[in-house]
Structure formats: structure tokens, C-alpha cells
């Protein structure tokens, strides 16, 4: 009987966990809440991951105590080596697998999209991060603690910038923008000022603003100058991150894969993609950007299968299965 493996891509807003076997068969795919140990604590985060794993076993028709050979956990907000070691200790205590790997979620994008396992990866989902691996094995990453470390980007930042620009357009501090008309309807409110007041009072959680990001992108695609400026700001930040990593690893003169993943980069945002490609052509002409064509969890599964010693054919089979399968909805009731 083939061994079981688990691949996990934990983002800030959601976590994908796929159960498979070493023959490359996808047995179940479940989606739970995001990994936020920086706000919820590592114990709560890892216990939730363990429950999600048991749910995946049950969904595959297996007892939830069935042993898993390898668990590969690529988790957002696990940005430092100390975070990785703490997560590993907690997951080991919870006995989620015989062998456990813990990495930052950015590296799942790299594993899924870089054929030789090295290059630069950018994740732009709810938040943003980037990391790079040199072909010789050296790596570079960012401290990535939010505003305090100079970070800006991802869907939530785009949404907040769009809301702020819409309010400034109404009070005379900024230029006119269709964002004033496009954004409030998402929450069934009459004005962007009402949205801001609801966030300020706590009636609307800040994280709910993430849902405005697609409207900012759509307004930009429709020709709105202010919205376009926000999208281009995100593209500029991604280019800065990529070129900084290439410089730190001395790869500016080496043709290097640059894998772009996450919701704001994989959802047909052509304006953003074109802006990134154009800027990289000037700043790092040997960079080879490509948008990831599979969900990032495929990278976690690749790492799990490699660790388990599965053949290349199994890796290809599982990648194709993930690419062909529609991601499941977020579990209504967390396991």
C-alpha cells in the first residue's frame, strides 16, 4: 500500500490542505482558515492545522488516526527560522505525520513554479511576501512584519488604498475616481464614508475590506486613473522586491525564474502582470517572470513527494490532478 502525504499551503486568508499518496493520487482536498500565528498564537494555529488534516482523512474515507508519512507545511506568517522551529515542534507534538517539513508559504510558489527549485517567488494574496533561492542553495527573504518593516501590498493593501482614495476624492484631498461609486455596494452601504465608519466602529472587521480588491482592479481595467495608480503601485512594489532579492543573491546577471503566485497575481489581472513584466524588463532584464498556473499547494505536495521518495511520474500525476481540480469552498464550520 502506498504511503500517504499531506501538502499544506497556509495563506493569511485561507489554508489549502491536500491528502495524497506516493503514487500521485489526490485523495482529498480541504480548505480552512488562514494561518495567523502572529495574532492567534502558534498553538492555536497548529491545532487548527491538525484538525484540518484529520478532516482530510475522513473526507478520503479513512479513519482520522491513519498514519501520514510526510507532512509538508508551507505557512504564511511563519517568517523567521524561530517561527519555523516552533511550528515544527508543535506539529510534531500533535503527531500530524511521521516526517514534517515547515517552510514559509512563499516557497510553495517557488516549488510549484520553478522547474529546478531555485529562483524568486512572490506571493500576493491577502498580504505580500517574496523569497529567493540561489542555485547553489543560499536563500534570501524579508523580515515581513508588516508596516513596521516597510511592507506594502497584497489584496488588503489594495483595498484599503482604494477606500482611502475614494474618501479623499469626496472631501477634496484627492482627484475624482469611480471608486466612490463602485466600492460601497460590496457591503450594501450607501457611501465609502459609511464603509469607513463601519470599520472604525468595529461593525465591519478590517479583514473584510479584502473583498474590495477585485473592484479596485476592475475599476482600473475600466480606465480609472486613480485605481490604475493603485494597481501600478502594487506592481512597482513587487518589482522592487524581486530586484532586491536578485541583487542580494548576485543573480541580476543570471537568467532567473521569477514565479508570481497568490490571488492578486493568478486571477487574470493583466494590467498588473503587464506592468510587472515591463518594469522587470528595464530593472532586471534577465529575470524570467511567469504566473503560476497551478494552486500553490502543488508546491507543498511536490516537496512532500520528494521527501517521501516518490517517483517523478507520481509528482507529475499529482500536479495534473491539482491543476484539474476546482479548489473546494472554505469549510463553513472549522473542523
Secondary structure, DSSP 4 states (H G I P E B T S, - for coil): -PPEEEEEEE-SSEEEEEEEETT--EEEEEEEE---HHHH-HHHHHHHHHHHHHHHHHHTTS-TT---SEEEEEETT--SHHHHHHHHHHHHHTT--SEEEEEETHHHHHHHH-TTS-EEEEEESSSEEEEEE-TTS-EEE----SGGGT---SHHHHHHHHHHHHHHHHHTSS---THHHHSGGGGT-S-HHHHHHHHHHTSS-GGGGGGGHHHHHHHHHTT-HHHHHHHHHHHHHHHHHHHHHHHHTT-TTS-EEEEEESHHHHS--HHHHHHHHHHHHHH-TTEEEEE-SS-THHHHHHHHHHHHT--HHHHHHHHHHHHHSPPPPPPSS--
